[in-house]
Each structure stands twice: as C-alpha cells, then as structure tokens.
Amino acid sequence: MDFKRVFDLLMMSNINSEDVSKLIAEASTMDLSDEENQRILIRKGCSLANKEISPDMEDRIISILKEKGISNDLFSYIK
C-alpha cells in the first residue's frame, strides 16, 4: 500500500497529523487483504476527515481494491 499517498491526501484535508500517523501505523499491522480490515480503515479515514461515506461508495472502493489493489486511480475517488 502506498502509505505516503494516503498520508498526503489526509494531510490535505487538514487532519491532525498525529491521528493520521496513528491510522497509518494501525494499517501497517493489519492484513489488508481482509475486506473487513479494508472497511475499517476506510471508515476510520473518513471519520478523521469528518466525512461521511455512503455504503454504496464504500462498496465501490472495496470493489476497486479487489479489482486493482491500491493504485493512484483509487485515490481519485477519495477527494
């Protein structure tokens, strides 16, 4: 996973850098091939950004992860 890209996107959202670092540290210890772990991280990232995510958008992100893995295309959905 491109944690630098995730970190950069979260930092652009004016999120506390300590909270972002904690989320990245947590993600680095998780099995990211597990869909439930992916969903947990998506929700936590949205929570840090004070953004709500619809179940449909979450499903779309999970679908992209299954199809393409972590890629720059994925990040275009998280703006």
N, CA, C and O atoms as CSV, one atom per row, in Angstrom:
chain,resi,resn,atom,element,x,y,z
A,1,MET,N,N,0.845,-1.179,0.000
A,1,MET,CA,C,0.000,0.000,0.000
A,1,MET,C,C,0.885,1.235,0.000
A,1,MET,O,O,1.917,1.268,0.670
A,2,ASP,N,N,0.486,2.231,-0.740
A,2,ASP,CA,C,1.237,3.479,-0.828
A,2,ASP,C,C,0.821,4.389,0.323
A,2,ASP,O,O,-0.007,5.284,0.153
A,3,PHE,N,N,1.410,4.147,1.503
A,3,PHE,CA,C,1.038,4.911,2.689
A,3,PHE,C,C,1.377,6.387,2.540
A,3,PHE,O,O,0.695,7.234,3.116
A,4,LYS,N,N,2.414,6.709,1.782
A,4,LYS,CA,C,2.760,8.117,1.575
A,4,LYS,C,C,1.627,8.831,0.857
A,4,LYS,O,O,1.281,9.956,1.217
A,5,ARG,N,N,1.055,8.205,-0.136
A,5,ARG,CA,C,-0.053,8.810,-0.886
A,5,ARG,C,C,-1.265,9.005,0.040
A,5,ARG,O,O,-1.906,10.056,0.013
A,6,VAL,N,N,-1.569,8.001,0.845
A,6,VAL,CA,C,-2.680,8.110,1.797
A,6,VAL,C,C,-2.409,9.256,2.765
A,6,VAL,O,O,-3.280,10.087,3.022
A,7,PHE,N,N,-1.189,9.290,3.298
A,7,PHE,CA,C,-0.807,10.334,4.243
A,7,PHE,C,C,-0.958,11.713,3.600
A,7,PHE,O,O,-1.508,12.623,4.220
A,8,ASP,N,N,-0.480,11.877,2.373
A,8,ASP,CA,C,-0.571,13.167,1.669
A,8,ASP,C,C,-2.027,13.597,1.489
A,8,ASP,O,O,-2.363,14.763,1.696
A,9,LEU,N,N,-2.880,12.662,1.106
A,9,LEU,CA,C,-4.298,13.002,0.921
A,9,LEU,C,C,-4.954,13.415,2.230
A,9,LEU,O,O,-5.717,14.380,2.273
A,10,LEU,N,N,-4.655,12.684,3.290
A,10,LEU,CA,C,-5.247,13.021,4.578
A,10,LEU,C,C,-4.725,14.363,5.087
A,10,LEU,O,O,-5.474,15.133,5.688
A,11,MET,N,N,-3.459,14.641,4.851
A,11,MET,CA,C,-2.883,15.913,5.296
A,11,MET,C,C,-3.499,17.096,4.544
A,11,MET,O,O,-3.643,18.181,5.108
A,12,MET,N,N,-3.863,16.893,3.278
A,12,MET,CA,C,-4.506,17.958,2.512
A,12,MET,C,C,-5.886,18.283,3.065
A,12,MET,O,O,-6.442,19.346,2.788
A,13,SER,N,N,-6.427,17.373,3.836
A,13,SER,CA,C,-7.758,17.573,4.419
A,13,SER,C,C,-7.690,18.249,5.776
A,13,SER,O,O,-8.690,18.283,6.493
A,14,ASN,N,N,-6.526,18.793,6.148
A,14,ASN,CA,C,-6.340,19.476,7.431
A,14,ASN,C,C,-6.696,18.593,8.621
A,14,ASN,O,O,-7.378,19.021,9.551
A,15,ILE,N,N,-6.228,17.372,8.573
A,15,ILE,CA,C,-6.458,16.424,9.652
A,15,ILE,C,C,-5.227,16.421,10.544
A,15,ILE,O,O,-4.106,16.581,10.062
A,16,ASN,N,N,-5.429,16.242,11.821
A,16,ASN,CA,C,-4.343,16.179,12.784
A,16,ASN,C,C,-3.324,15.126,12.334
A,16,ASN,O,O,-3.663,13.955,12.166
A,17,SER,N,N,-2.077,15.556,12.144
A,17,SER,CA,C,-1.052,14.654,11.629
A,17,SER,C,C,-0.770,13.487,12.575
A,17,SER,O,O,-0.408,12.399,12.127
A,18,GLU,N,N,-0.933,13.707,13.867
A,18,GLU,CA,C,-0.739,12.615,14.824
A,18,GLU,C,C,-1.795,11.534,14.621
A,18,GLU,O,O,-1.485,10.344,14.677
A,19,ASP,N,N,-3.044,11.945,14.385
A,19,ASP,CA,C,-4.110,10.981,14.132
A,19,ASP,C,C,-3.861,10.210,12.836
A,19,ASP,O,O,-4.116,9.008,12.761
A,20,VAL,N,N,-3.363,10.908,11.822
A,20,VAL,CA,C,-3.041,10.254,10.554
A,20,VAL,C,C,-1.924,9.237,10.772
A,20,VAL,O,O,-1.998,8.113,10.275
A,21,SER,N,N,-0.915,9.623,11.498
A,21,SER,CA,C,0.199,8.711,11.776
A,21,SER,C,C,-0.274,7.468,12.520
A,21,SER,O,O,0.177,6.359,12.235
A,22,LYS,N,N,-1.181,7.653,13.470
A,22,LYS,CA,C,-1.726,6.516,14.216
A,22,LYS,C,C,-2.499,5.579,13.283
A,22,LYS,O,O,-2.384,4.357,13.384
A,23,LEU,N,N,-3.285,6.163,12.375
A,23,LEU,CA,C,-4.056,5.355,11.439
A,23,LEU,C,C,-3.122,4.572,10.509
A,23,LEU,O,O,-3.359,3.397,10.228
A,24,ILE,N,N,-2.078,5.219,10.044
A,24,ILE,CA,C,-1.126,4.537,9.164
A,24,ILE,C,C,-0.393,3.431,9.919
A,24,ILE,O,O,-0.171,2.349,9.376
A,25,ALA,N,N,-0.018,3.699,11.169
A,25,ALA,CA,C,0.637,2.669,11.978
A,25,ALA,C,C,-0.288,1.471,12.173
A,25,ALA,O,O,0.143,0.320,12.095
A,26,GLU,N,N,-1.549,1.752,12.423
A,26,GLU,CA,C,-2.524,0.667,12.581
A,26,GLU,C,C,-2.667,-0.115,11.284
A,26,GLU,O,O,-2.687,-1.346,11.293
A,27,ALA,N,N,-2.766,0.598,10.174
A,27,ALA,CA,C,-2.929,-0.059,8.871
A,27,ALA,C,C,-1.731,-0.935,8.536
A,27,ALA,O,O,-1.878,-1.993,7.924
A,28,SER,N,N,-0.551,-0.492,8.937
A,28,SER,CA,C,0.651,-1.250,8.591
A,28,SER,C,C,0.740,-2.579,9.326
A,28,SER,O,O,1.535,-3.440,8.950
A,29,THR,N,N,-0.067,-2.758,10.372
A,29,THR,CA,C,-0.056,-4.017,11.112
A,29,THR,C,C,-1.238,-4.920,10.754
A,29,THR,O,O,-1.350,-6.036,11.262
A,30,MET,N,N,-2.107,-4.434,9.887
A,30,MET,CA,C,-3.310,-5.183,9.543
A,30,MET,C,C,-3.107,-6.022,8.289
A,30,MET,O,O,-2.251,-5.730,7.454
A,31,ASP,N,N,-3.907,-7.059,8.180
A,31,ASP,CA,C,-3.959,-7.848,6.955
A,31,ASP,C,C,-4.877,-7.102,5.989
A,31,ASP,O,O,-6.100,-7.202,6.086
A,32,LEU,N,N,-4.287,-6.360,5.064
A,32,LEU,CA,C,-5.080,-5.519,4.173
A,32,LEU,C,C,-5.730,-6.302,3.040
A,32,LEU,O,O,-6.449,-5.727,2.223
A,33,SER,N,N,-5.487,-7.598,2.984
A,33,SER,CA,C,-6.206,-8.415,2.014
A,33,SER,C,C,-7.579,-8.816,2.564
A,33,SER,O,O,-8.424,-9.322,1.826
A,34,ASP,N,N,-7.792,-8.586,3.855
A,34,ASP,CA,C,-9.067,-8.885,4.511
A,34,ASP,C,C,-10.038,-7.722,4.286
A,34,ASP,O,O,-9.762,-6.588,4.676
A,35,GLU,N,N,-11.162,-8.015,3.660
A,35,GLU,CA,C,-12.126,-6.965,3.321
A,35,GLU,C,C,-12.622,-6.211,4.549
A,35,GLU,O,O,-12.810,-4.996,4.487
A,36,GLU,N,N,-12.832,-6.894,5.642
A,36,GLU,CA,C,-13.315,-6.201,6.845
A,36,GLU,C,C,-12.282,-5.192,7.342
A,36,GLU,O,O,-12.646,-4.099,7.775
A,37,ASN,N,N,-11.008,-5.545,7.284
A,37,ASN,CA,C,-9.960,-4.599,7.662
A,37,ASN,C,C,-9.939,-3.396,6.726
A,37,ASN,O,O,-9.733,-2.267,7.169
A,38,GLN,N,N,-10.149,-3.631,5.451
A,38,GLN,CA,C,-10.216,-2.531,4.488
A,38,GLN,C,C,-11.365,-1.589,4.839
A,38,GLN,O,O,-11.210,-0.368,4.812
A,39,ARG,N,N,-12.497,-2.160,5.161
A,39,ARG,CA,C,-13.673,-1.342,5.512
A,39,ARG,C,C,-13.410,-0.538,6.790
A,39,ARG,O,O,-13.800,0.626,6.887
A,40,ILE,N,N,-12.759,-1.153,7.750
A,40,ILE,CA,C,-12.428,-0.457,8.997
A,40,ILE,C,C,-11.555,0.754,8.701
A,40,ILE,O,O,-11.799,1.843,9.220
A,41,LEU,N,N,-10.543,0.565,7.872
A,41,LEU,CA,C,-9.646,1.673,7.541
A,41,LEU,C,C,-10.351,2.765,6.744
A,41,LEU,O,O,-10.107,3.950,6.970
A,42,ILE,N,N,-11.208,2.384,5.827
A,42,ILE,CA,C,-11.971,3.371,5.059
A,42,ILE,C,C,-12.820,4.214,6.005
A,42,ILE,O,O,-12.837,5.441,5.908
A,43,ARG,N,N,-13.516,3.554,6.912
A,43,ARG,CA,C,-14.380,4.277,7.856
A,43,ARG,C,C,-13.577,5.180,8.786
A,43,ARG,O,O,-13.968,6.317,9.048
A,44,LYS,N,N,-12.459,4.669,9.281
A,44,LYS,CA,C,-11.630,5.477,10.186
A,44,LYS,C,C,-11.041,6.674,9.451
A,44,LYS,O,O,-10.987,7.772,10.005
A,45,GLY,N,N,-10.605,6.480,8.227
A,45,GLY,CA,C,-10.074,7.594,7.440
A,45,GLY,C,C,-11.132,8.654,7.190
A,45,GLY,O,O,-10.855,9.849,7.290
A,46,CYS,N,N,-12.331,8.226,6.870
A,46,CYS,CA,C,-13.434,9.170,6.667
A,46,CYS,C,C,-13.765,9.894,7.962
A,46,CYS,O,O,-14.036,11.094,7.959
A,47,SER,N,N,-13.743,9.172,9.051
A,47,SER,CA,C,-14.018,9.779,10.347
A,47,SER,C,C,-12.986,10.859,10.678
A,47,SER,O,O,-13.341,11.933,11.164
A,48,LEU,N,N,-11.716,10.571,10.413
A,48,LEU,CA,C,-10.673,11.567,10.662
A,48,LEU,C,C,-10.891,12.827,9.823
A,48,LEU,O,O,-10.605,13.940,10.265
A,49,ALA,N,N,-11.397,12.633,8.617
A,49,ALA,CA,C,-11.617,13.757,7.707
A,49,ALA,C,C,-12.982,14.415,7.927
A,49,ALA,O,O,-13.353,15.346,7.213
A,50,ASN,N,N,-13.727,13.919,8.928
A,50,ASN,CA,C,-15.081,14.415,9.181
A,50,ASN,C,C,-15.953,14.325,7.934
A,50,ASN,O,O,-16.731,15.229,7.628
A,51,LYS,N,N,-15.803,13.214,7.228
A,51,LYS,CA,C,-16.579,12.959,6.015
A,51,LYS,C,C,-17.419,11.714,6.236
A,51,LYS,O,O,-16.982,10.750,6.865
A,52,GLU,N,N,-18.611,11.755,5.716
A,52,GLU,CA,C,-19.448,10.564,5.745
A,52,GLU,C,C,-19.268,9.832,4.430
A,52,GLU,O,O,-19.050,10.446,3.385
A,53,ILE,N,N,-19.360,8.526,4.493
A,53,ILE,CA,C,-19.255,7.723,3.284
A,53,ILE,C,C,-20.501,6.857,3.207
A,53,ILE,O,O,-20.896,6.214,4.179
A,54,SER,N,N,-21.103,6.856,2.045
A,54,SER,CA,C,-22.304,6.046,1.870
A,54,SER,C,C,-21.888,4.581,1.737
A,54,SER,O,O,-20.763,4.281,1.336
A,55,PRO,N,N,-22.796,3.684,2.073
A,55,PRO,CA,C,-22.496,2.259,1.880
A,55,PRO,C,C,-22.141,1.946,0.427
A,55,PRO,O,O,-21.279,1.110,0.159
A,56,ASP,N,N,-22.812,2.624,-0.510
A,56,ASP,CA,C,-22.516,2.397,-1.924
A,56,ASP,C,C,-21.093,2.815,-2.275
A,56,ASP,O,O,-20.402,2.100,-3.000
A,57,MET,N,N,-20.645,3.965,-1.770
A,57,MET,CA,C,-19.287,4.423,-2.053
A,57,MET,C,C,-18.268,3.489,-1.402
A,57,MET,O,O,-17.241,3.169,-2.000
A,58,GLU,N,N,-18.555,3.059,-0.188
A,58,GLU,CA,C,-17.659,2.114,0.477
A,58,GLU,C,C,-17.545,0.830,-0.345
A,58,GLU,O,O,-16.450,0.302,-0.534
A,59,ASP,N,N,-18.678,0.334,-0.829
A,59,ASP,CA,C,-18.674,-0.865,-1.670
A,59,ASP,C,C,-17.884,-0.645,-2.957
A,59,ASP,O,O,-17.173,-1.541,-3.413
A,60,ARG,N,N,-18.009,0.553,-3.546
A,60,ARG,CA,C,-17.258,0.861,-4.768
A,60,ARG,C,C,-15.756,0.853,-4.494
A,60,ARG,O,O,-14.982,0.328,-5.294
A,61,ILE,N,N,-15.347,1.427,-3.382
A,61,ILE,CA,C,-13.930,1.448,-3.034
A,61,ILE,C,C,-13.425,0.026,-2.813
A,61,ILE,O,O,-12.343,-0.329,-3.281
A,62,ILE,N,N,-14.196,-0.783,-2.106
A,62,ILE,CA,C,-13.816,-2.174,-1.870
A,62,ILE,C,C,-13.723,-2.921,-3.201
A,62,ILE,O,O,-12.802,-3.712,-3.406
A,63,SER,N,N,-14.657,-2.675,-4.091
A,63,SER,CA,C,-14.634,-3.311,-5.407
A,63,SER,C,C,-13.366,-2.945,-6.174
A,63,SER,O,O,-12.750,-3.801,-6.808
A,64,ILE,N,N,-12.980,-1.678,-6.115
A,64,ILE,CA,C,-11.757,-1.226,-6.788
A,64,ILE,C,C,-10.546,-1.904,-6.158
A,64,ILE,O,O,-9.636,-2.337,-6.864
A,65,LEU,N,N,-10.535,-1.997,-4.830
A,65,LEU,CA,C,-9.424,-2.674,-4.152
A,65,LEU,C,C,-9.298,-4.130,-4.603
A,65,LEU,O,O,-8.194,-4.624,-4.827
A,66,LYS,N,N,-10.432,-4.805,-4.732
A,66,LYS,CA,C,-10.415,-6.199,-5.170
A,66,LYS,C,C,-9.918,-6.317,-6.601
A,66,LYS,O,O,-9.150,-7.218,-6.938
A,67,GLU,N,N,-10.367,-5.398,-7.428
A,67,GLU,CA,C,-10.036,-5.461,-8.853
A,67,GLU,C,C,-8.604,-5.009,-9.145
A,67,GLU,O,O,-7.884,-5.667,-9.896
A,68,LYS,N,N,-8.196,-3.889,-8.552
A,68,LYS,CA,C,-6.930,-3.274,-8.937
A,68,LYS,C,C,-5.898,-3.192,-7.825
A,68,LYS,O,O,-4.738,-2.869,-8.081
A,69,GLY,N,N,-6.301,-3.479,-6.604
A,69,GLY,CA,C,-5.393,-3.264,-5.495
A,69,GLY,C,C,-5.301,-1.775,-5.209
A,69,GLY,O,O,-6.166,-1.009,-5.633
A,70,ILE,N,N,-4.283,-1.363,-4.508
A,70,ILE,CA,C,-4.095,0.052,-4.198
A,70,ILE,C,C,-3.387,0.687,-5.382
A,70,ILE,O,O,-2.272,0.303,-5.734
A,71,SER,N,N,-4.039,1.649,-5.983
A,71,SER,CA,C,-3.443,2.346,-7.122
A,71,SER,C,C,-3.816,3.819,-7.038
A,71,SER,O,O,-4.680,4.207,-6.252
A,72,ASN,N,N,-3.167,4.626,-7.846
A,72,ASN,CA,C,-3.486,6.047,-7.869
A,72,ASN,C,C,-4.922,6.298,-8.314
A,72,ASN,O,O,-5.512,7.310,-7.936
A,73,ASP,N,N,-5.500,5.390,-9.118
A,73,ASP,CA,C,-6.893,5.527,-9.538
A,73,ASP,C,C,-7.826,5.555,-8.326
A,73,ASP,O,O,-8.801,6.306,-8.297
A,74,LEU,N,N,-7.516,4.738,-7.342
A,74,LEU,CA,C,-8.341,4.678,-6.141
A,74,LEU,C,C,-8.411,6.035,-5.469
A,74,LEU,O,O,-9.474,6.444,-5.001
A,75,PHE,N,N,-7.294,6.732,-5.417
A,75,PHE,CA,C,-7.244,7.986,-4.701
A,75,PHE,C,C,-8.075,9.078,-5.362
A,75,PHE,O,O,-8.429,10.061,-4.712
A,76,SER,N,N,-8.386,8.923,-6.627
A,76,SER,CA,C,-9.228,9.925,-7.292
A,76,SER,C,C,-10.653,9.896,-6.746
A,76,SER,O,O,-11.385,10.877,-6.883
A,77,TYR,N,N,-11.054,8.788,-6.132
A,77,TYR,CA,C,-12.385,8.684,-5.549
A,77,TYR,C,C,-12.467,9.298,-4.155
A,77,TYR,O,O,-13.563,9.517,-3.639
A,78,ILE,N,N,-11.330,9.574,-3.548
A,78,ILE,CA,C,-11.298,9.983,-2.139
A,78,ILE,C,C,-10.998,11.462,-2.015
A,78,ILE,O,O,-10.198,11.846,-1.162
A,79,LYS,N,N,-11.590,12.283,-2.807
A,79,LYS,CA,C,-11.326,13.731,-2.735
A,79,LYS,C,C,-12.465,14.465,-2.100
A,79,LYS,O,O,-12.411,15.687,-1.959
